[in-house]
Amino acid sequence: MPKAAPQTLALFDDYSGEIICGVDEAGRGPLAGPVFAAAVILDPARPVSGLRDSKKLSEAARDSLALEIKENALAWAIASCNEQEIDQLNILHASMLAMRRAVEALSTVPTLALIDGNRCPVMSIRSEAIVKGDDKVPAISAASILAKTARDAALMVLHDTYPQYGFDRHKGYPTALHLDMLRLHGVSPVHRRSYAPVKALLPASAGARG
């Protein structure tokens, strides 16, 4: 049986013989835009140095590491769930679905998925949840970086379409600026209507998308 997860980044030699993919998501808290997830199978012969929780890295470091991960990993995939799916399923289930989509999109089929957090999506392969895994397991750290950089890039695209909300600055998170712009300009098509600050600005009859 696998041992308990260590408290620092490790190579997880306990899982010898397994094809491990690390899985993480980005974008559960924002009021707008999709939630993203990534799955990564690292290549032991081509290690990527400097992997850690994406939230603890600068934007420049994340962007640089994302390129290294894509160049050196055995396999990687990024998936998402859009705003409509988040509103229909709720953010937890949408995050789980995005994770499953990422794992299923891998070009190499893993035998074990290590998931950041305390829940695992329903998948056809074995999975294990690791709390704070994005700062313990290199493959999860790599997935964290790919999910975060993909979501940030998507929000920059949304900023081009909806510049009045300042998505390039807050990436959809409920900052004071975002809340001010939301009240000033109203709810856009890419806002998550099930989230309380957005829902509060909708007419009573418009809580759900038509």
C-alpha positions as CSV (number, residue, x, y, z in Angstrom):
1,M,0.0,0.0,0.0
2,P,1.3,3.5,-0.7
3,K,2.6,5.4,2.3
4,A,1.2,8.6,3.5
5,A,2.2,11.7,1.5
6,P,5.3,13.4,2.8
7,Q,5.2,17.0,3.9
8,T,7.7,18.3,1.2
9,L,8.1,17.7,-2.5
10,A,9.1,14.1,-3.1
11,L,9.4,11.8,-6.1
12,F,7.0,9.3,-4.5
13,D,9.2,6.3,-5.1
14,D,6.6,4.4,-3.0
15,Y,4.6,4.2,-6.2
16,S,7.1,2.2,-8.2
17,G,5.5,0.5,-11.2
18,E,2.7,3.0,-11.4
19,I,2.2,5.5,-14.3
20,I,1.3,8.5,-12.2
21,C,-0.4,11.7,-13.3
22,G,-0.7,14.7,-11.1
23,V,-4.0,16.6,-11.3
24,D,-5.0,20.1,-10.1
25,E,-7.4,22.8,-10.9
26,A,-7.4,26.6,-11.1
27,G,-10.2,29.1,-10.9
28,R,-12.7,27.9,-8.3
29,G,-13.0,31.3,-6.6
30,P,-13.4,33.7,-9.4
31,L,-16.8,35.3,-10.4
32,A,-16.2,34.9,-14.1
33,G,-14.6,32.6,-16.7
34,P,-14.1,28.9,-16.8
35,V,-12.5,26.6,-14.2
36,F,-9.4,24.9,-15.6
37,A,-7.7,21.6,-14.7
38,A,-4.5,20.0,-15.9
39,A,-3.1,16.5,-15.7
40,V,0.7,15.8,-16.1
41,I,2.8,12.6,-16.3
42,L,6.4,13.7,-15.6
43,D,9.4,12.0,-17.2
44,P,11.9,10.8,-14.6
45,A,14.6,11.0,-17.2
46,R,13.8,14.7,-17.9
47,P,13.1,16.3,-14.5
48,V,11.8,19.9,-14.3
49,S,13.4,21.8,-11.5
50,G,11.7,24.5,-9.4
51,L,8.2,22.9,-9.4
52,R,5.9,24.0,-6.5
53,D,2.4,25.3,-5.9
54,S,1.7,27.7,-8.7
55,K,0.3,30.3,-6.2
56,K,3.8,30.6,-4.7
57,L,5.4,31.4,-8.0
58,S,5.6,34.7,-9.9
59,E,3.8,35.0,-13.2
60,A,7.1,34.9,-15.0
61,A,8.2,31.8,-13.2
62,R,4.9,30.1,-13.9
63,D,5.1,30.9,-17.6
64,S,8.7,29.7,-17.9
65,L,8.0,26.4,-16.0
66,A,4.8,25.8,-18.1
67,L,7.0,25.7,-21.2
68,E,9.5,23.4,-19.6
69,I,6.7,21.1,-18.4
70,K,5.1,20.9,-21.9
71,E,8.6,20.2,-23.4
72,N,9.7,17.6,-20.9
73,A,6.7,15.7,-19.6
74,L,5.8,12.3,-20.9
75,A,2.2,13.6,-21.3
76,W,0.1,16.6,-20.3
77,A,-3.4,17.8,-20.9
78,I,-5.5,20.8,-20.0
79,A,-9.3,20.9,-19.8
80,S,-12.0,23.2,-18.5
81,C,-15.7,23.7,-17.6
82,N,-17.3,26.8,-18.8
83,E,-19.5,29.3,-16.9
84,Q,-22.8,27.5,-17.9
85,E,-21.5,24.2,-16.6
86,I,-20.4,25.8,-13.4
87,D,-23.8,27.3,-12.9
88,Q,-25.6,24.1,-13.7
89,L,-23.3,21.6,-11.8
90,N,-21.9,23.9,-9.0
91,I,-18.2,24.7,-8.8
92,L,-17.2,21.6,-7.0
93,H,-18.7,19.2,-9.5
94,A,-17.5,21.4,-12.4
95,S,-14.0,21.2,-11.0
96,M,-14.2,17.4,-10.7
97,L,-15.5,17.2,-14.3
98,A,-12.6,19.4,-15.6
99,M,-10.1,17.2,-13.8
100,R,-11.6,14.0,-15.3
101,R,-11.6,15.6,-18.8
102,A,-7.9,16.5,-18.4
103,V,-7.0,12.9,-17.3
104,E,-9.0,11.4,-20.1
105,A,-7.2,13.7,-22.6
106,L,-3.7,12.4,-21.8
107,S,-1.9,10.7,-24.6
108,T,-0.5,8.2,-22.2
109,V,-3.0,6.3,-20.0
110,P,-1.9,6.6,-16.3
111,T,-2.5,3.8,-13.8
112,L,-2.9,6.2,-10.8
113,A,-4.0,9.8,-10.6
114,L,-2.8,11.9,-7.6
115,I,-5.3,14.7,-7.0
116,D,-4.7,17.9,-5.2
117,G,-7.1,18.4,-2.3
118,N,-9.4,16.0,-0.4
119,R,-11.7,14.8,-3.1
120,C,-11.3,12.7,-6.3
121,P,-13.3,12.9,-9.5
122,V,-15.0,9.7,-10.6
123,M,-12.7,8.1,-13.2
124,S,-11.9,4.8,-14.7
125,I,-8.5,4.7,-13.1
126,R,-7.5,4.6,-9.5
127,S,-7.1,7.9,-7.8
128,E,-5.8,9.3,-4.5
129,A,-6.4,12.7,-3.0
130,I,-3.5,14.5,-1.4
131,V,-4.2,17.6,0.7
132,K,-1.8,20.4,-0.3
133,G,-0.5,18.1,-2.9
134,D,0.5,21.0,-5.2
135,D,3.4,21.7,-2.8
136,K,4.3,18.1,-2.1
137,V,4.1,16.1,-5.3
138,P,6.0,17.3,-8.4
139,A,3.4,16.0,-10.9
140,I,0.6,17.9,-9.0
141,S,2.8,21.0,-8.9
142,A,3.2,20.7,-12.6
143,A,-0.5,20.3,-13.1
144,S,-1.1,23.3,-10.9
145,I,1.2,25.5,-13.0
146,L,-0.4,24.4,-16.3
147,A,-3.9,24.9,-15.0
148,K,-3.1,28.4,-13.6
149,T,-1.3,29.6,-16.7
150,A,-4.0,28.3,-19.0
151,R,-6.7,30.0,-17.0
152,D,-4.8,33.3,-16.8
153,A,-4.3,33.2,-20.6
154,A,-8.1,32.6,-21.1
155,L,-8.9,35.6,-18.9
156,M,-6.6,37.8,-21.0
157,V,-8.7,36.8,-24.0
158,L,-11.9,37.6,-22.1
159,H,-10.4,41.0,-21.3
160,D,-10.1,41.8,-25.0
161,T,-13.8,41.1,-25.3
162,Y,-14.9,42.7,-22.1
163,P,-12.2,45.3,-21.2
164,Q,-14.5,47.2,-18.9
165,Y,-14.3,44.6,-16.2
166,G,-10.5,44.6,-15.8
167,F,-10.0,40.9,-16.2
168,D,-6.4,41.5,-17.1
169,R,-5.8,42.8,-13.6
170,H,-7.8,40.5,-11.3
171,K,-8.4,37.4,-13.5
172,G,-12.0,37.3,-12.5
173,Y,-11.5,37.1,-8.7
174,P,-13.8,39.2,-6.5
175,T,-11.5,42.1,-5.9
176,A,-12.8,45.5,-5.0
177,L,-12.1,46.7,-8.5
178,H,-14.0,43.7,-10.0
179,L,-17.0,44.2,-7.8
180,D,-17.1,47.9,-8.6
181,M,-17.0,47.2,-12.3
182,L,-19.6,44.5,-12.0
183,R,-22.0,47.0,-10.3
184,L,-21.2,49.7,-12.8
185,H,-21.5,47.6,-16.0
186,G,-23.8,44.8,-15.0
187,V,-23.4,41.0,-15.5
188,S,-21.6,39.9,-18.6
189,P,-22.2,36.6,-20.4
190,V,-19.0,35.1,-18.9
191,H,-19.9,35.8,-15.3
192,R,-21.0,32.9,-13.1
193,R,-24.6,33.6,-12.3
194,S,-24.8,31.2,-9.4
195,Y,-22.2,33.1,-7.4
196,A,-23.7,35.4,-4.8
197,P,-22.1,38.7,-5.8
198,V,-23.2,38.1,-9.4
199,K,-26.6,36.7,-8.6
200,A,-27.4,39.7,-6.4
201,L,-27.2,41.9,-9.5
202,L,-29.6,39.8,-11.6
203,P,-33.3,40.4,-12.0
204,A,-35.2,37.8,-9.9
205,S,-36.4,36.1,-13.1
206,A,-32.9,35.9,-14.6
207,G,-31.0,33.8,-12.0
208,A,-30.7,31.0,-14.5
209,R,-29.5,31.2,-18.1
210,G,-32.1,31.0,-20.8
